[in-house]
Amino acid sequence: MKNSAEPKKCAAFFDLDKTIIAKSSMLAFSKTFRKNGLLNRRALIQAAYAQAVFQLVGADENKMEKLRGVALELTKGWNHDHVKNLVSETMHDVVVPIIYEDALELIEKHKSEGDLVFIVSSAPMEVVEPIAKHLGVDDFIATTSRLDEDGNYSGELDFYSYGSFKPQAVLRLAKEHSLNLSNSYAYSDSITDVPLLECV
């Protein structure tokens, strides 16, 4: 019998890339970004190469740090509102076809059991937010970029949703939603998410 003093809500935390969808969300939108003048051919090849390394060799801390550096350099100067609108407008064509059916079923299973469902991703919030809305999850944690006075990406981050930072954000959510993390779940494809998996 559960202690009545314990928080009663349980949750399921899902990584996004290669867990809910079949590839890197940023790479999925790369053609959209190129078509709209945000990426040139050289940058697209660079991003595709970085993603190929990520998929073939796996993601450890050093590789993720390099990928982060590539992403920040590629997106520096992009306008936040423009990117957000592009993602929202093309999400159904770009993301919906690569959502894993098993992930959808698992999300629905947790919802039917009364669990709260969250996405916890290192992808930028402009990409994660519309996917979270489409899936009907309760909330999300994502990487937040710093903007300059014109609303453009500065090349720096306000919050990097990666590694040990993920459980810190999960603990904040747990407090906010009165979650019982000891009876909650987490799903990921990556060894870099061991801290996330261990916090539930």
C-alpha positions in Angstrom: 0.0 0.0 0.0 1.4 3.4 -1.0 2.2 6.0 1.7 -0.5 8.6 1.5 2.1 11.3 2.1 3.9 10.5 -1.2 3.1 12.4 -4.4 0.5 10.5 -6.2 1.2 11.3 -9.9 3.6 9.3 -12.0 5.2 10.3 -15.3 6.9 9.1 -18.4 9.8 11.0 -19.8 10.7 10.5 -23.4 13.9 11.5 -25.3 13.0 12.8 -28.8 15.7 12.0 -31.4 15.9 8.3 -32.2 13.4 7.5 -29.4 10.2 9.1 -30.6 11.3 10.0 -34.1 13.7 8.0 -36.4 16.4 10.6 -36.8 17.8 13.9 -35.5 15.0 16.5 -35.5 17.4 19.2 -36.5 18.6 17.1 -39.5 15.0 16.4 -40.4 14.4 20.1 -40.9 17.6 20.8 -42.7 16.1 20.7 -46.2 13.4 23.1 -45.0 16.0 25.5 -43.6 18.0 25.3 -46.8 15.0 25.9 -49.0 14.3 29.0 -47.0 17.8 30.4 -47.2 19.0 29.5 -43.7 21.5 26.8 -44.8 23.8 26.7 -47.8 24.9 23.4 -49.5 28.2 23.3 -47.6 26.5 23.7 -44.2 23.9 21.1 -45.1 26.7 18.6 -46.0 28.5 19.5 -42.7 25.3 18.9 -40.7 24.6 15.6 -42.5 28.1 14.4 -41.9 27.8 15.2 -38.2 24.5 13.3 -38.0 26.0 10.3 -39.8 28.8 10.1 -37.2 26.2 10.4 -34.5 24.2 7.5 -35.9 27.1 5.2 -36.9 29.4 5.7 -34.0 27.0 6.6 -31.2 26.7 9.6 -29.0 29.2 10.1 -26.2 29.9 13.4 -24.5 32.7 14.5 -26.8 30.6 13.9 -30.0 27.6 15.6 -28.5 29.7 18.6 -27.6 31.0 18.8 -31.2 27.5 18.5 -32.5 26.4 21.3 -30.2 29.2 23.5 -31.5 28.3 22.8 -35.1 24.6 23.6 -34.4 25.4 26.9 -32.6 27.7 28.0 -35.4 25.2 27.1 -38.1 22.2 28.8 -36.5 24.0 32.0 -35.3 22.1 35.0 -36.7 18.9 33.0 -37.6 15.7 34.8 -36.5 13.9 33.0 -33.8 10.3 33.7 -35.0 11.2 32.8 -38.6 12.6 29.4 -37.5 9.6 28.7 -35.2 7.2 29.5 -38.0 9.0 27.3 -40.5 9.0 24.4 -38.1 5.3 24.8 -37.3 4.3 25.1 -41.0 6.3 22.0 -42.1 6.1 19.7 -39.1 3.4 17.5 -40.5 5.4 16.8 -43.7 8.8 16.5 -42.0 8.2 14.9 -38.6 5.0 13.0 -38.6 6.2 10.4 -41.2 9.2 9.5 -39.0 7.5 9.1 -35.7 7.9 5.5 -34.4 4.6 3.7 -34.1 5.9 1.9 -31.0 6.6 5.3 -29.4 3.1 6.5 -30.1 1.6 3.4 -28.6 3.8 3.7 -25.5 2.8 7.4 -25.1 -0.9 6.5 -25.4 -0.4 3.6 -22.9 1.0 6.0 -20.3 -1.8 8.5 -20.9 -4.4 5.8 -20.5 -2.9 4.8 -17.2 -3.1 8.3 -15.9 0.6 9.1 -16.2 1.8 12.6 -17.2 3.9 12.5 -20.3 6.9 14.7 -21.0 9.5 15.1 -23.8 13.0 15.7 -22.6 15.2 16.6 -25.5 18.5 18.3 -26.3 16.9 19.6 -29.5 15.9 23.3 -29.6 12.6 24.3 -28.1 11.5 25.7 -31.4 11.6 22.1 -32.8 10.4 20.3 -29.7 7.4 22.5 -28.8 5.3 21.8 -32.0 6.1 18.1 -31.8 5.0 18.1 -28.1 1.8 19.8 -29.1 1.2 17.3 -31.9 1.7 14.4 -29.6 -0.5 15.9 -26.9 2.0 15.5 -24.1 1.8 17.4 -20.9 5.0 19.5 -21.2 8.5 19.4 -22.6 12.1 20.2 -21.7 14.3 21.4 -24.5 17.5 23.4 -25.2 16.9 27.2 -25.1 19.0 29.5 -27.2 20.0 33.0 -26.2 18.6 35.7 -28.4 20.0 39.1 -29.2 18.1 42.4 -29.1 16.7 41.7 -32.7 15.4 38.3 -31.8 18.2 36.4 -33.6 20.2 33.5 -32.2 23.4 34.8 -30.6 25.3 31.6 -30.8 25.0 31.0 -27.0 22.6 28.9 -24.9 20.4 29.8 -21.9 19.8 26.2 -21.1 21.4 23.0 -22.6 19.0 20.1 -22.2 21.7 17.4 -22.2 23.3 14.9 -19.9 23.2 15.8 -16.2 21.1 18.9 -17.0 18.2 16.8 -18.0 17.6 15.3 -14.5 17.9 18.8 -13.0 15.1 19.9 -15.2 13.1 16.7 -14.5 13.4 17.4 -10.7 12.0 20.9 -11.3 9.0 19.4 -13.2 8.6 16.8 -10.4 8.3 19.5 -7.8 5.9 21.6 -10.0 3.6 18.6 -10.8 4.0 16.7 -7.5 5.4 13.7 -9.2 6.5 10.4 -7.6 9.8 9.8 -9.6 10.4 6.5 -8.0 7.3 5.1 -9.7 7.9 7.0 -13.0 9.5 5.9 -16.3 12.1 7.3 -18.8 12.9 6.2 -22.3 16.0 7.0 -24.4 18.3 5.5 -27.1 21.5 7.1 -25.8 24.1 6.4 -23.2 24.3 10.2 -22.6 20.8 9.9 -21.1 21.9 7.6 -18.2 21.5 10.4 -15.7 17.9 10.9 -16.9 17.2 7.1 -16.7 18.7 6.9 -13.2 16.6 9.7 -11.8 13.3 7.7 -12.1 
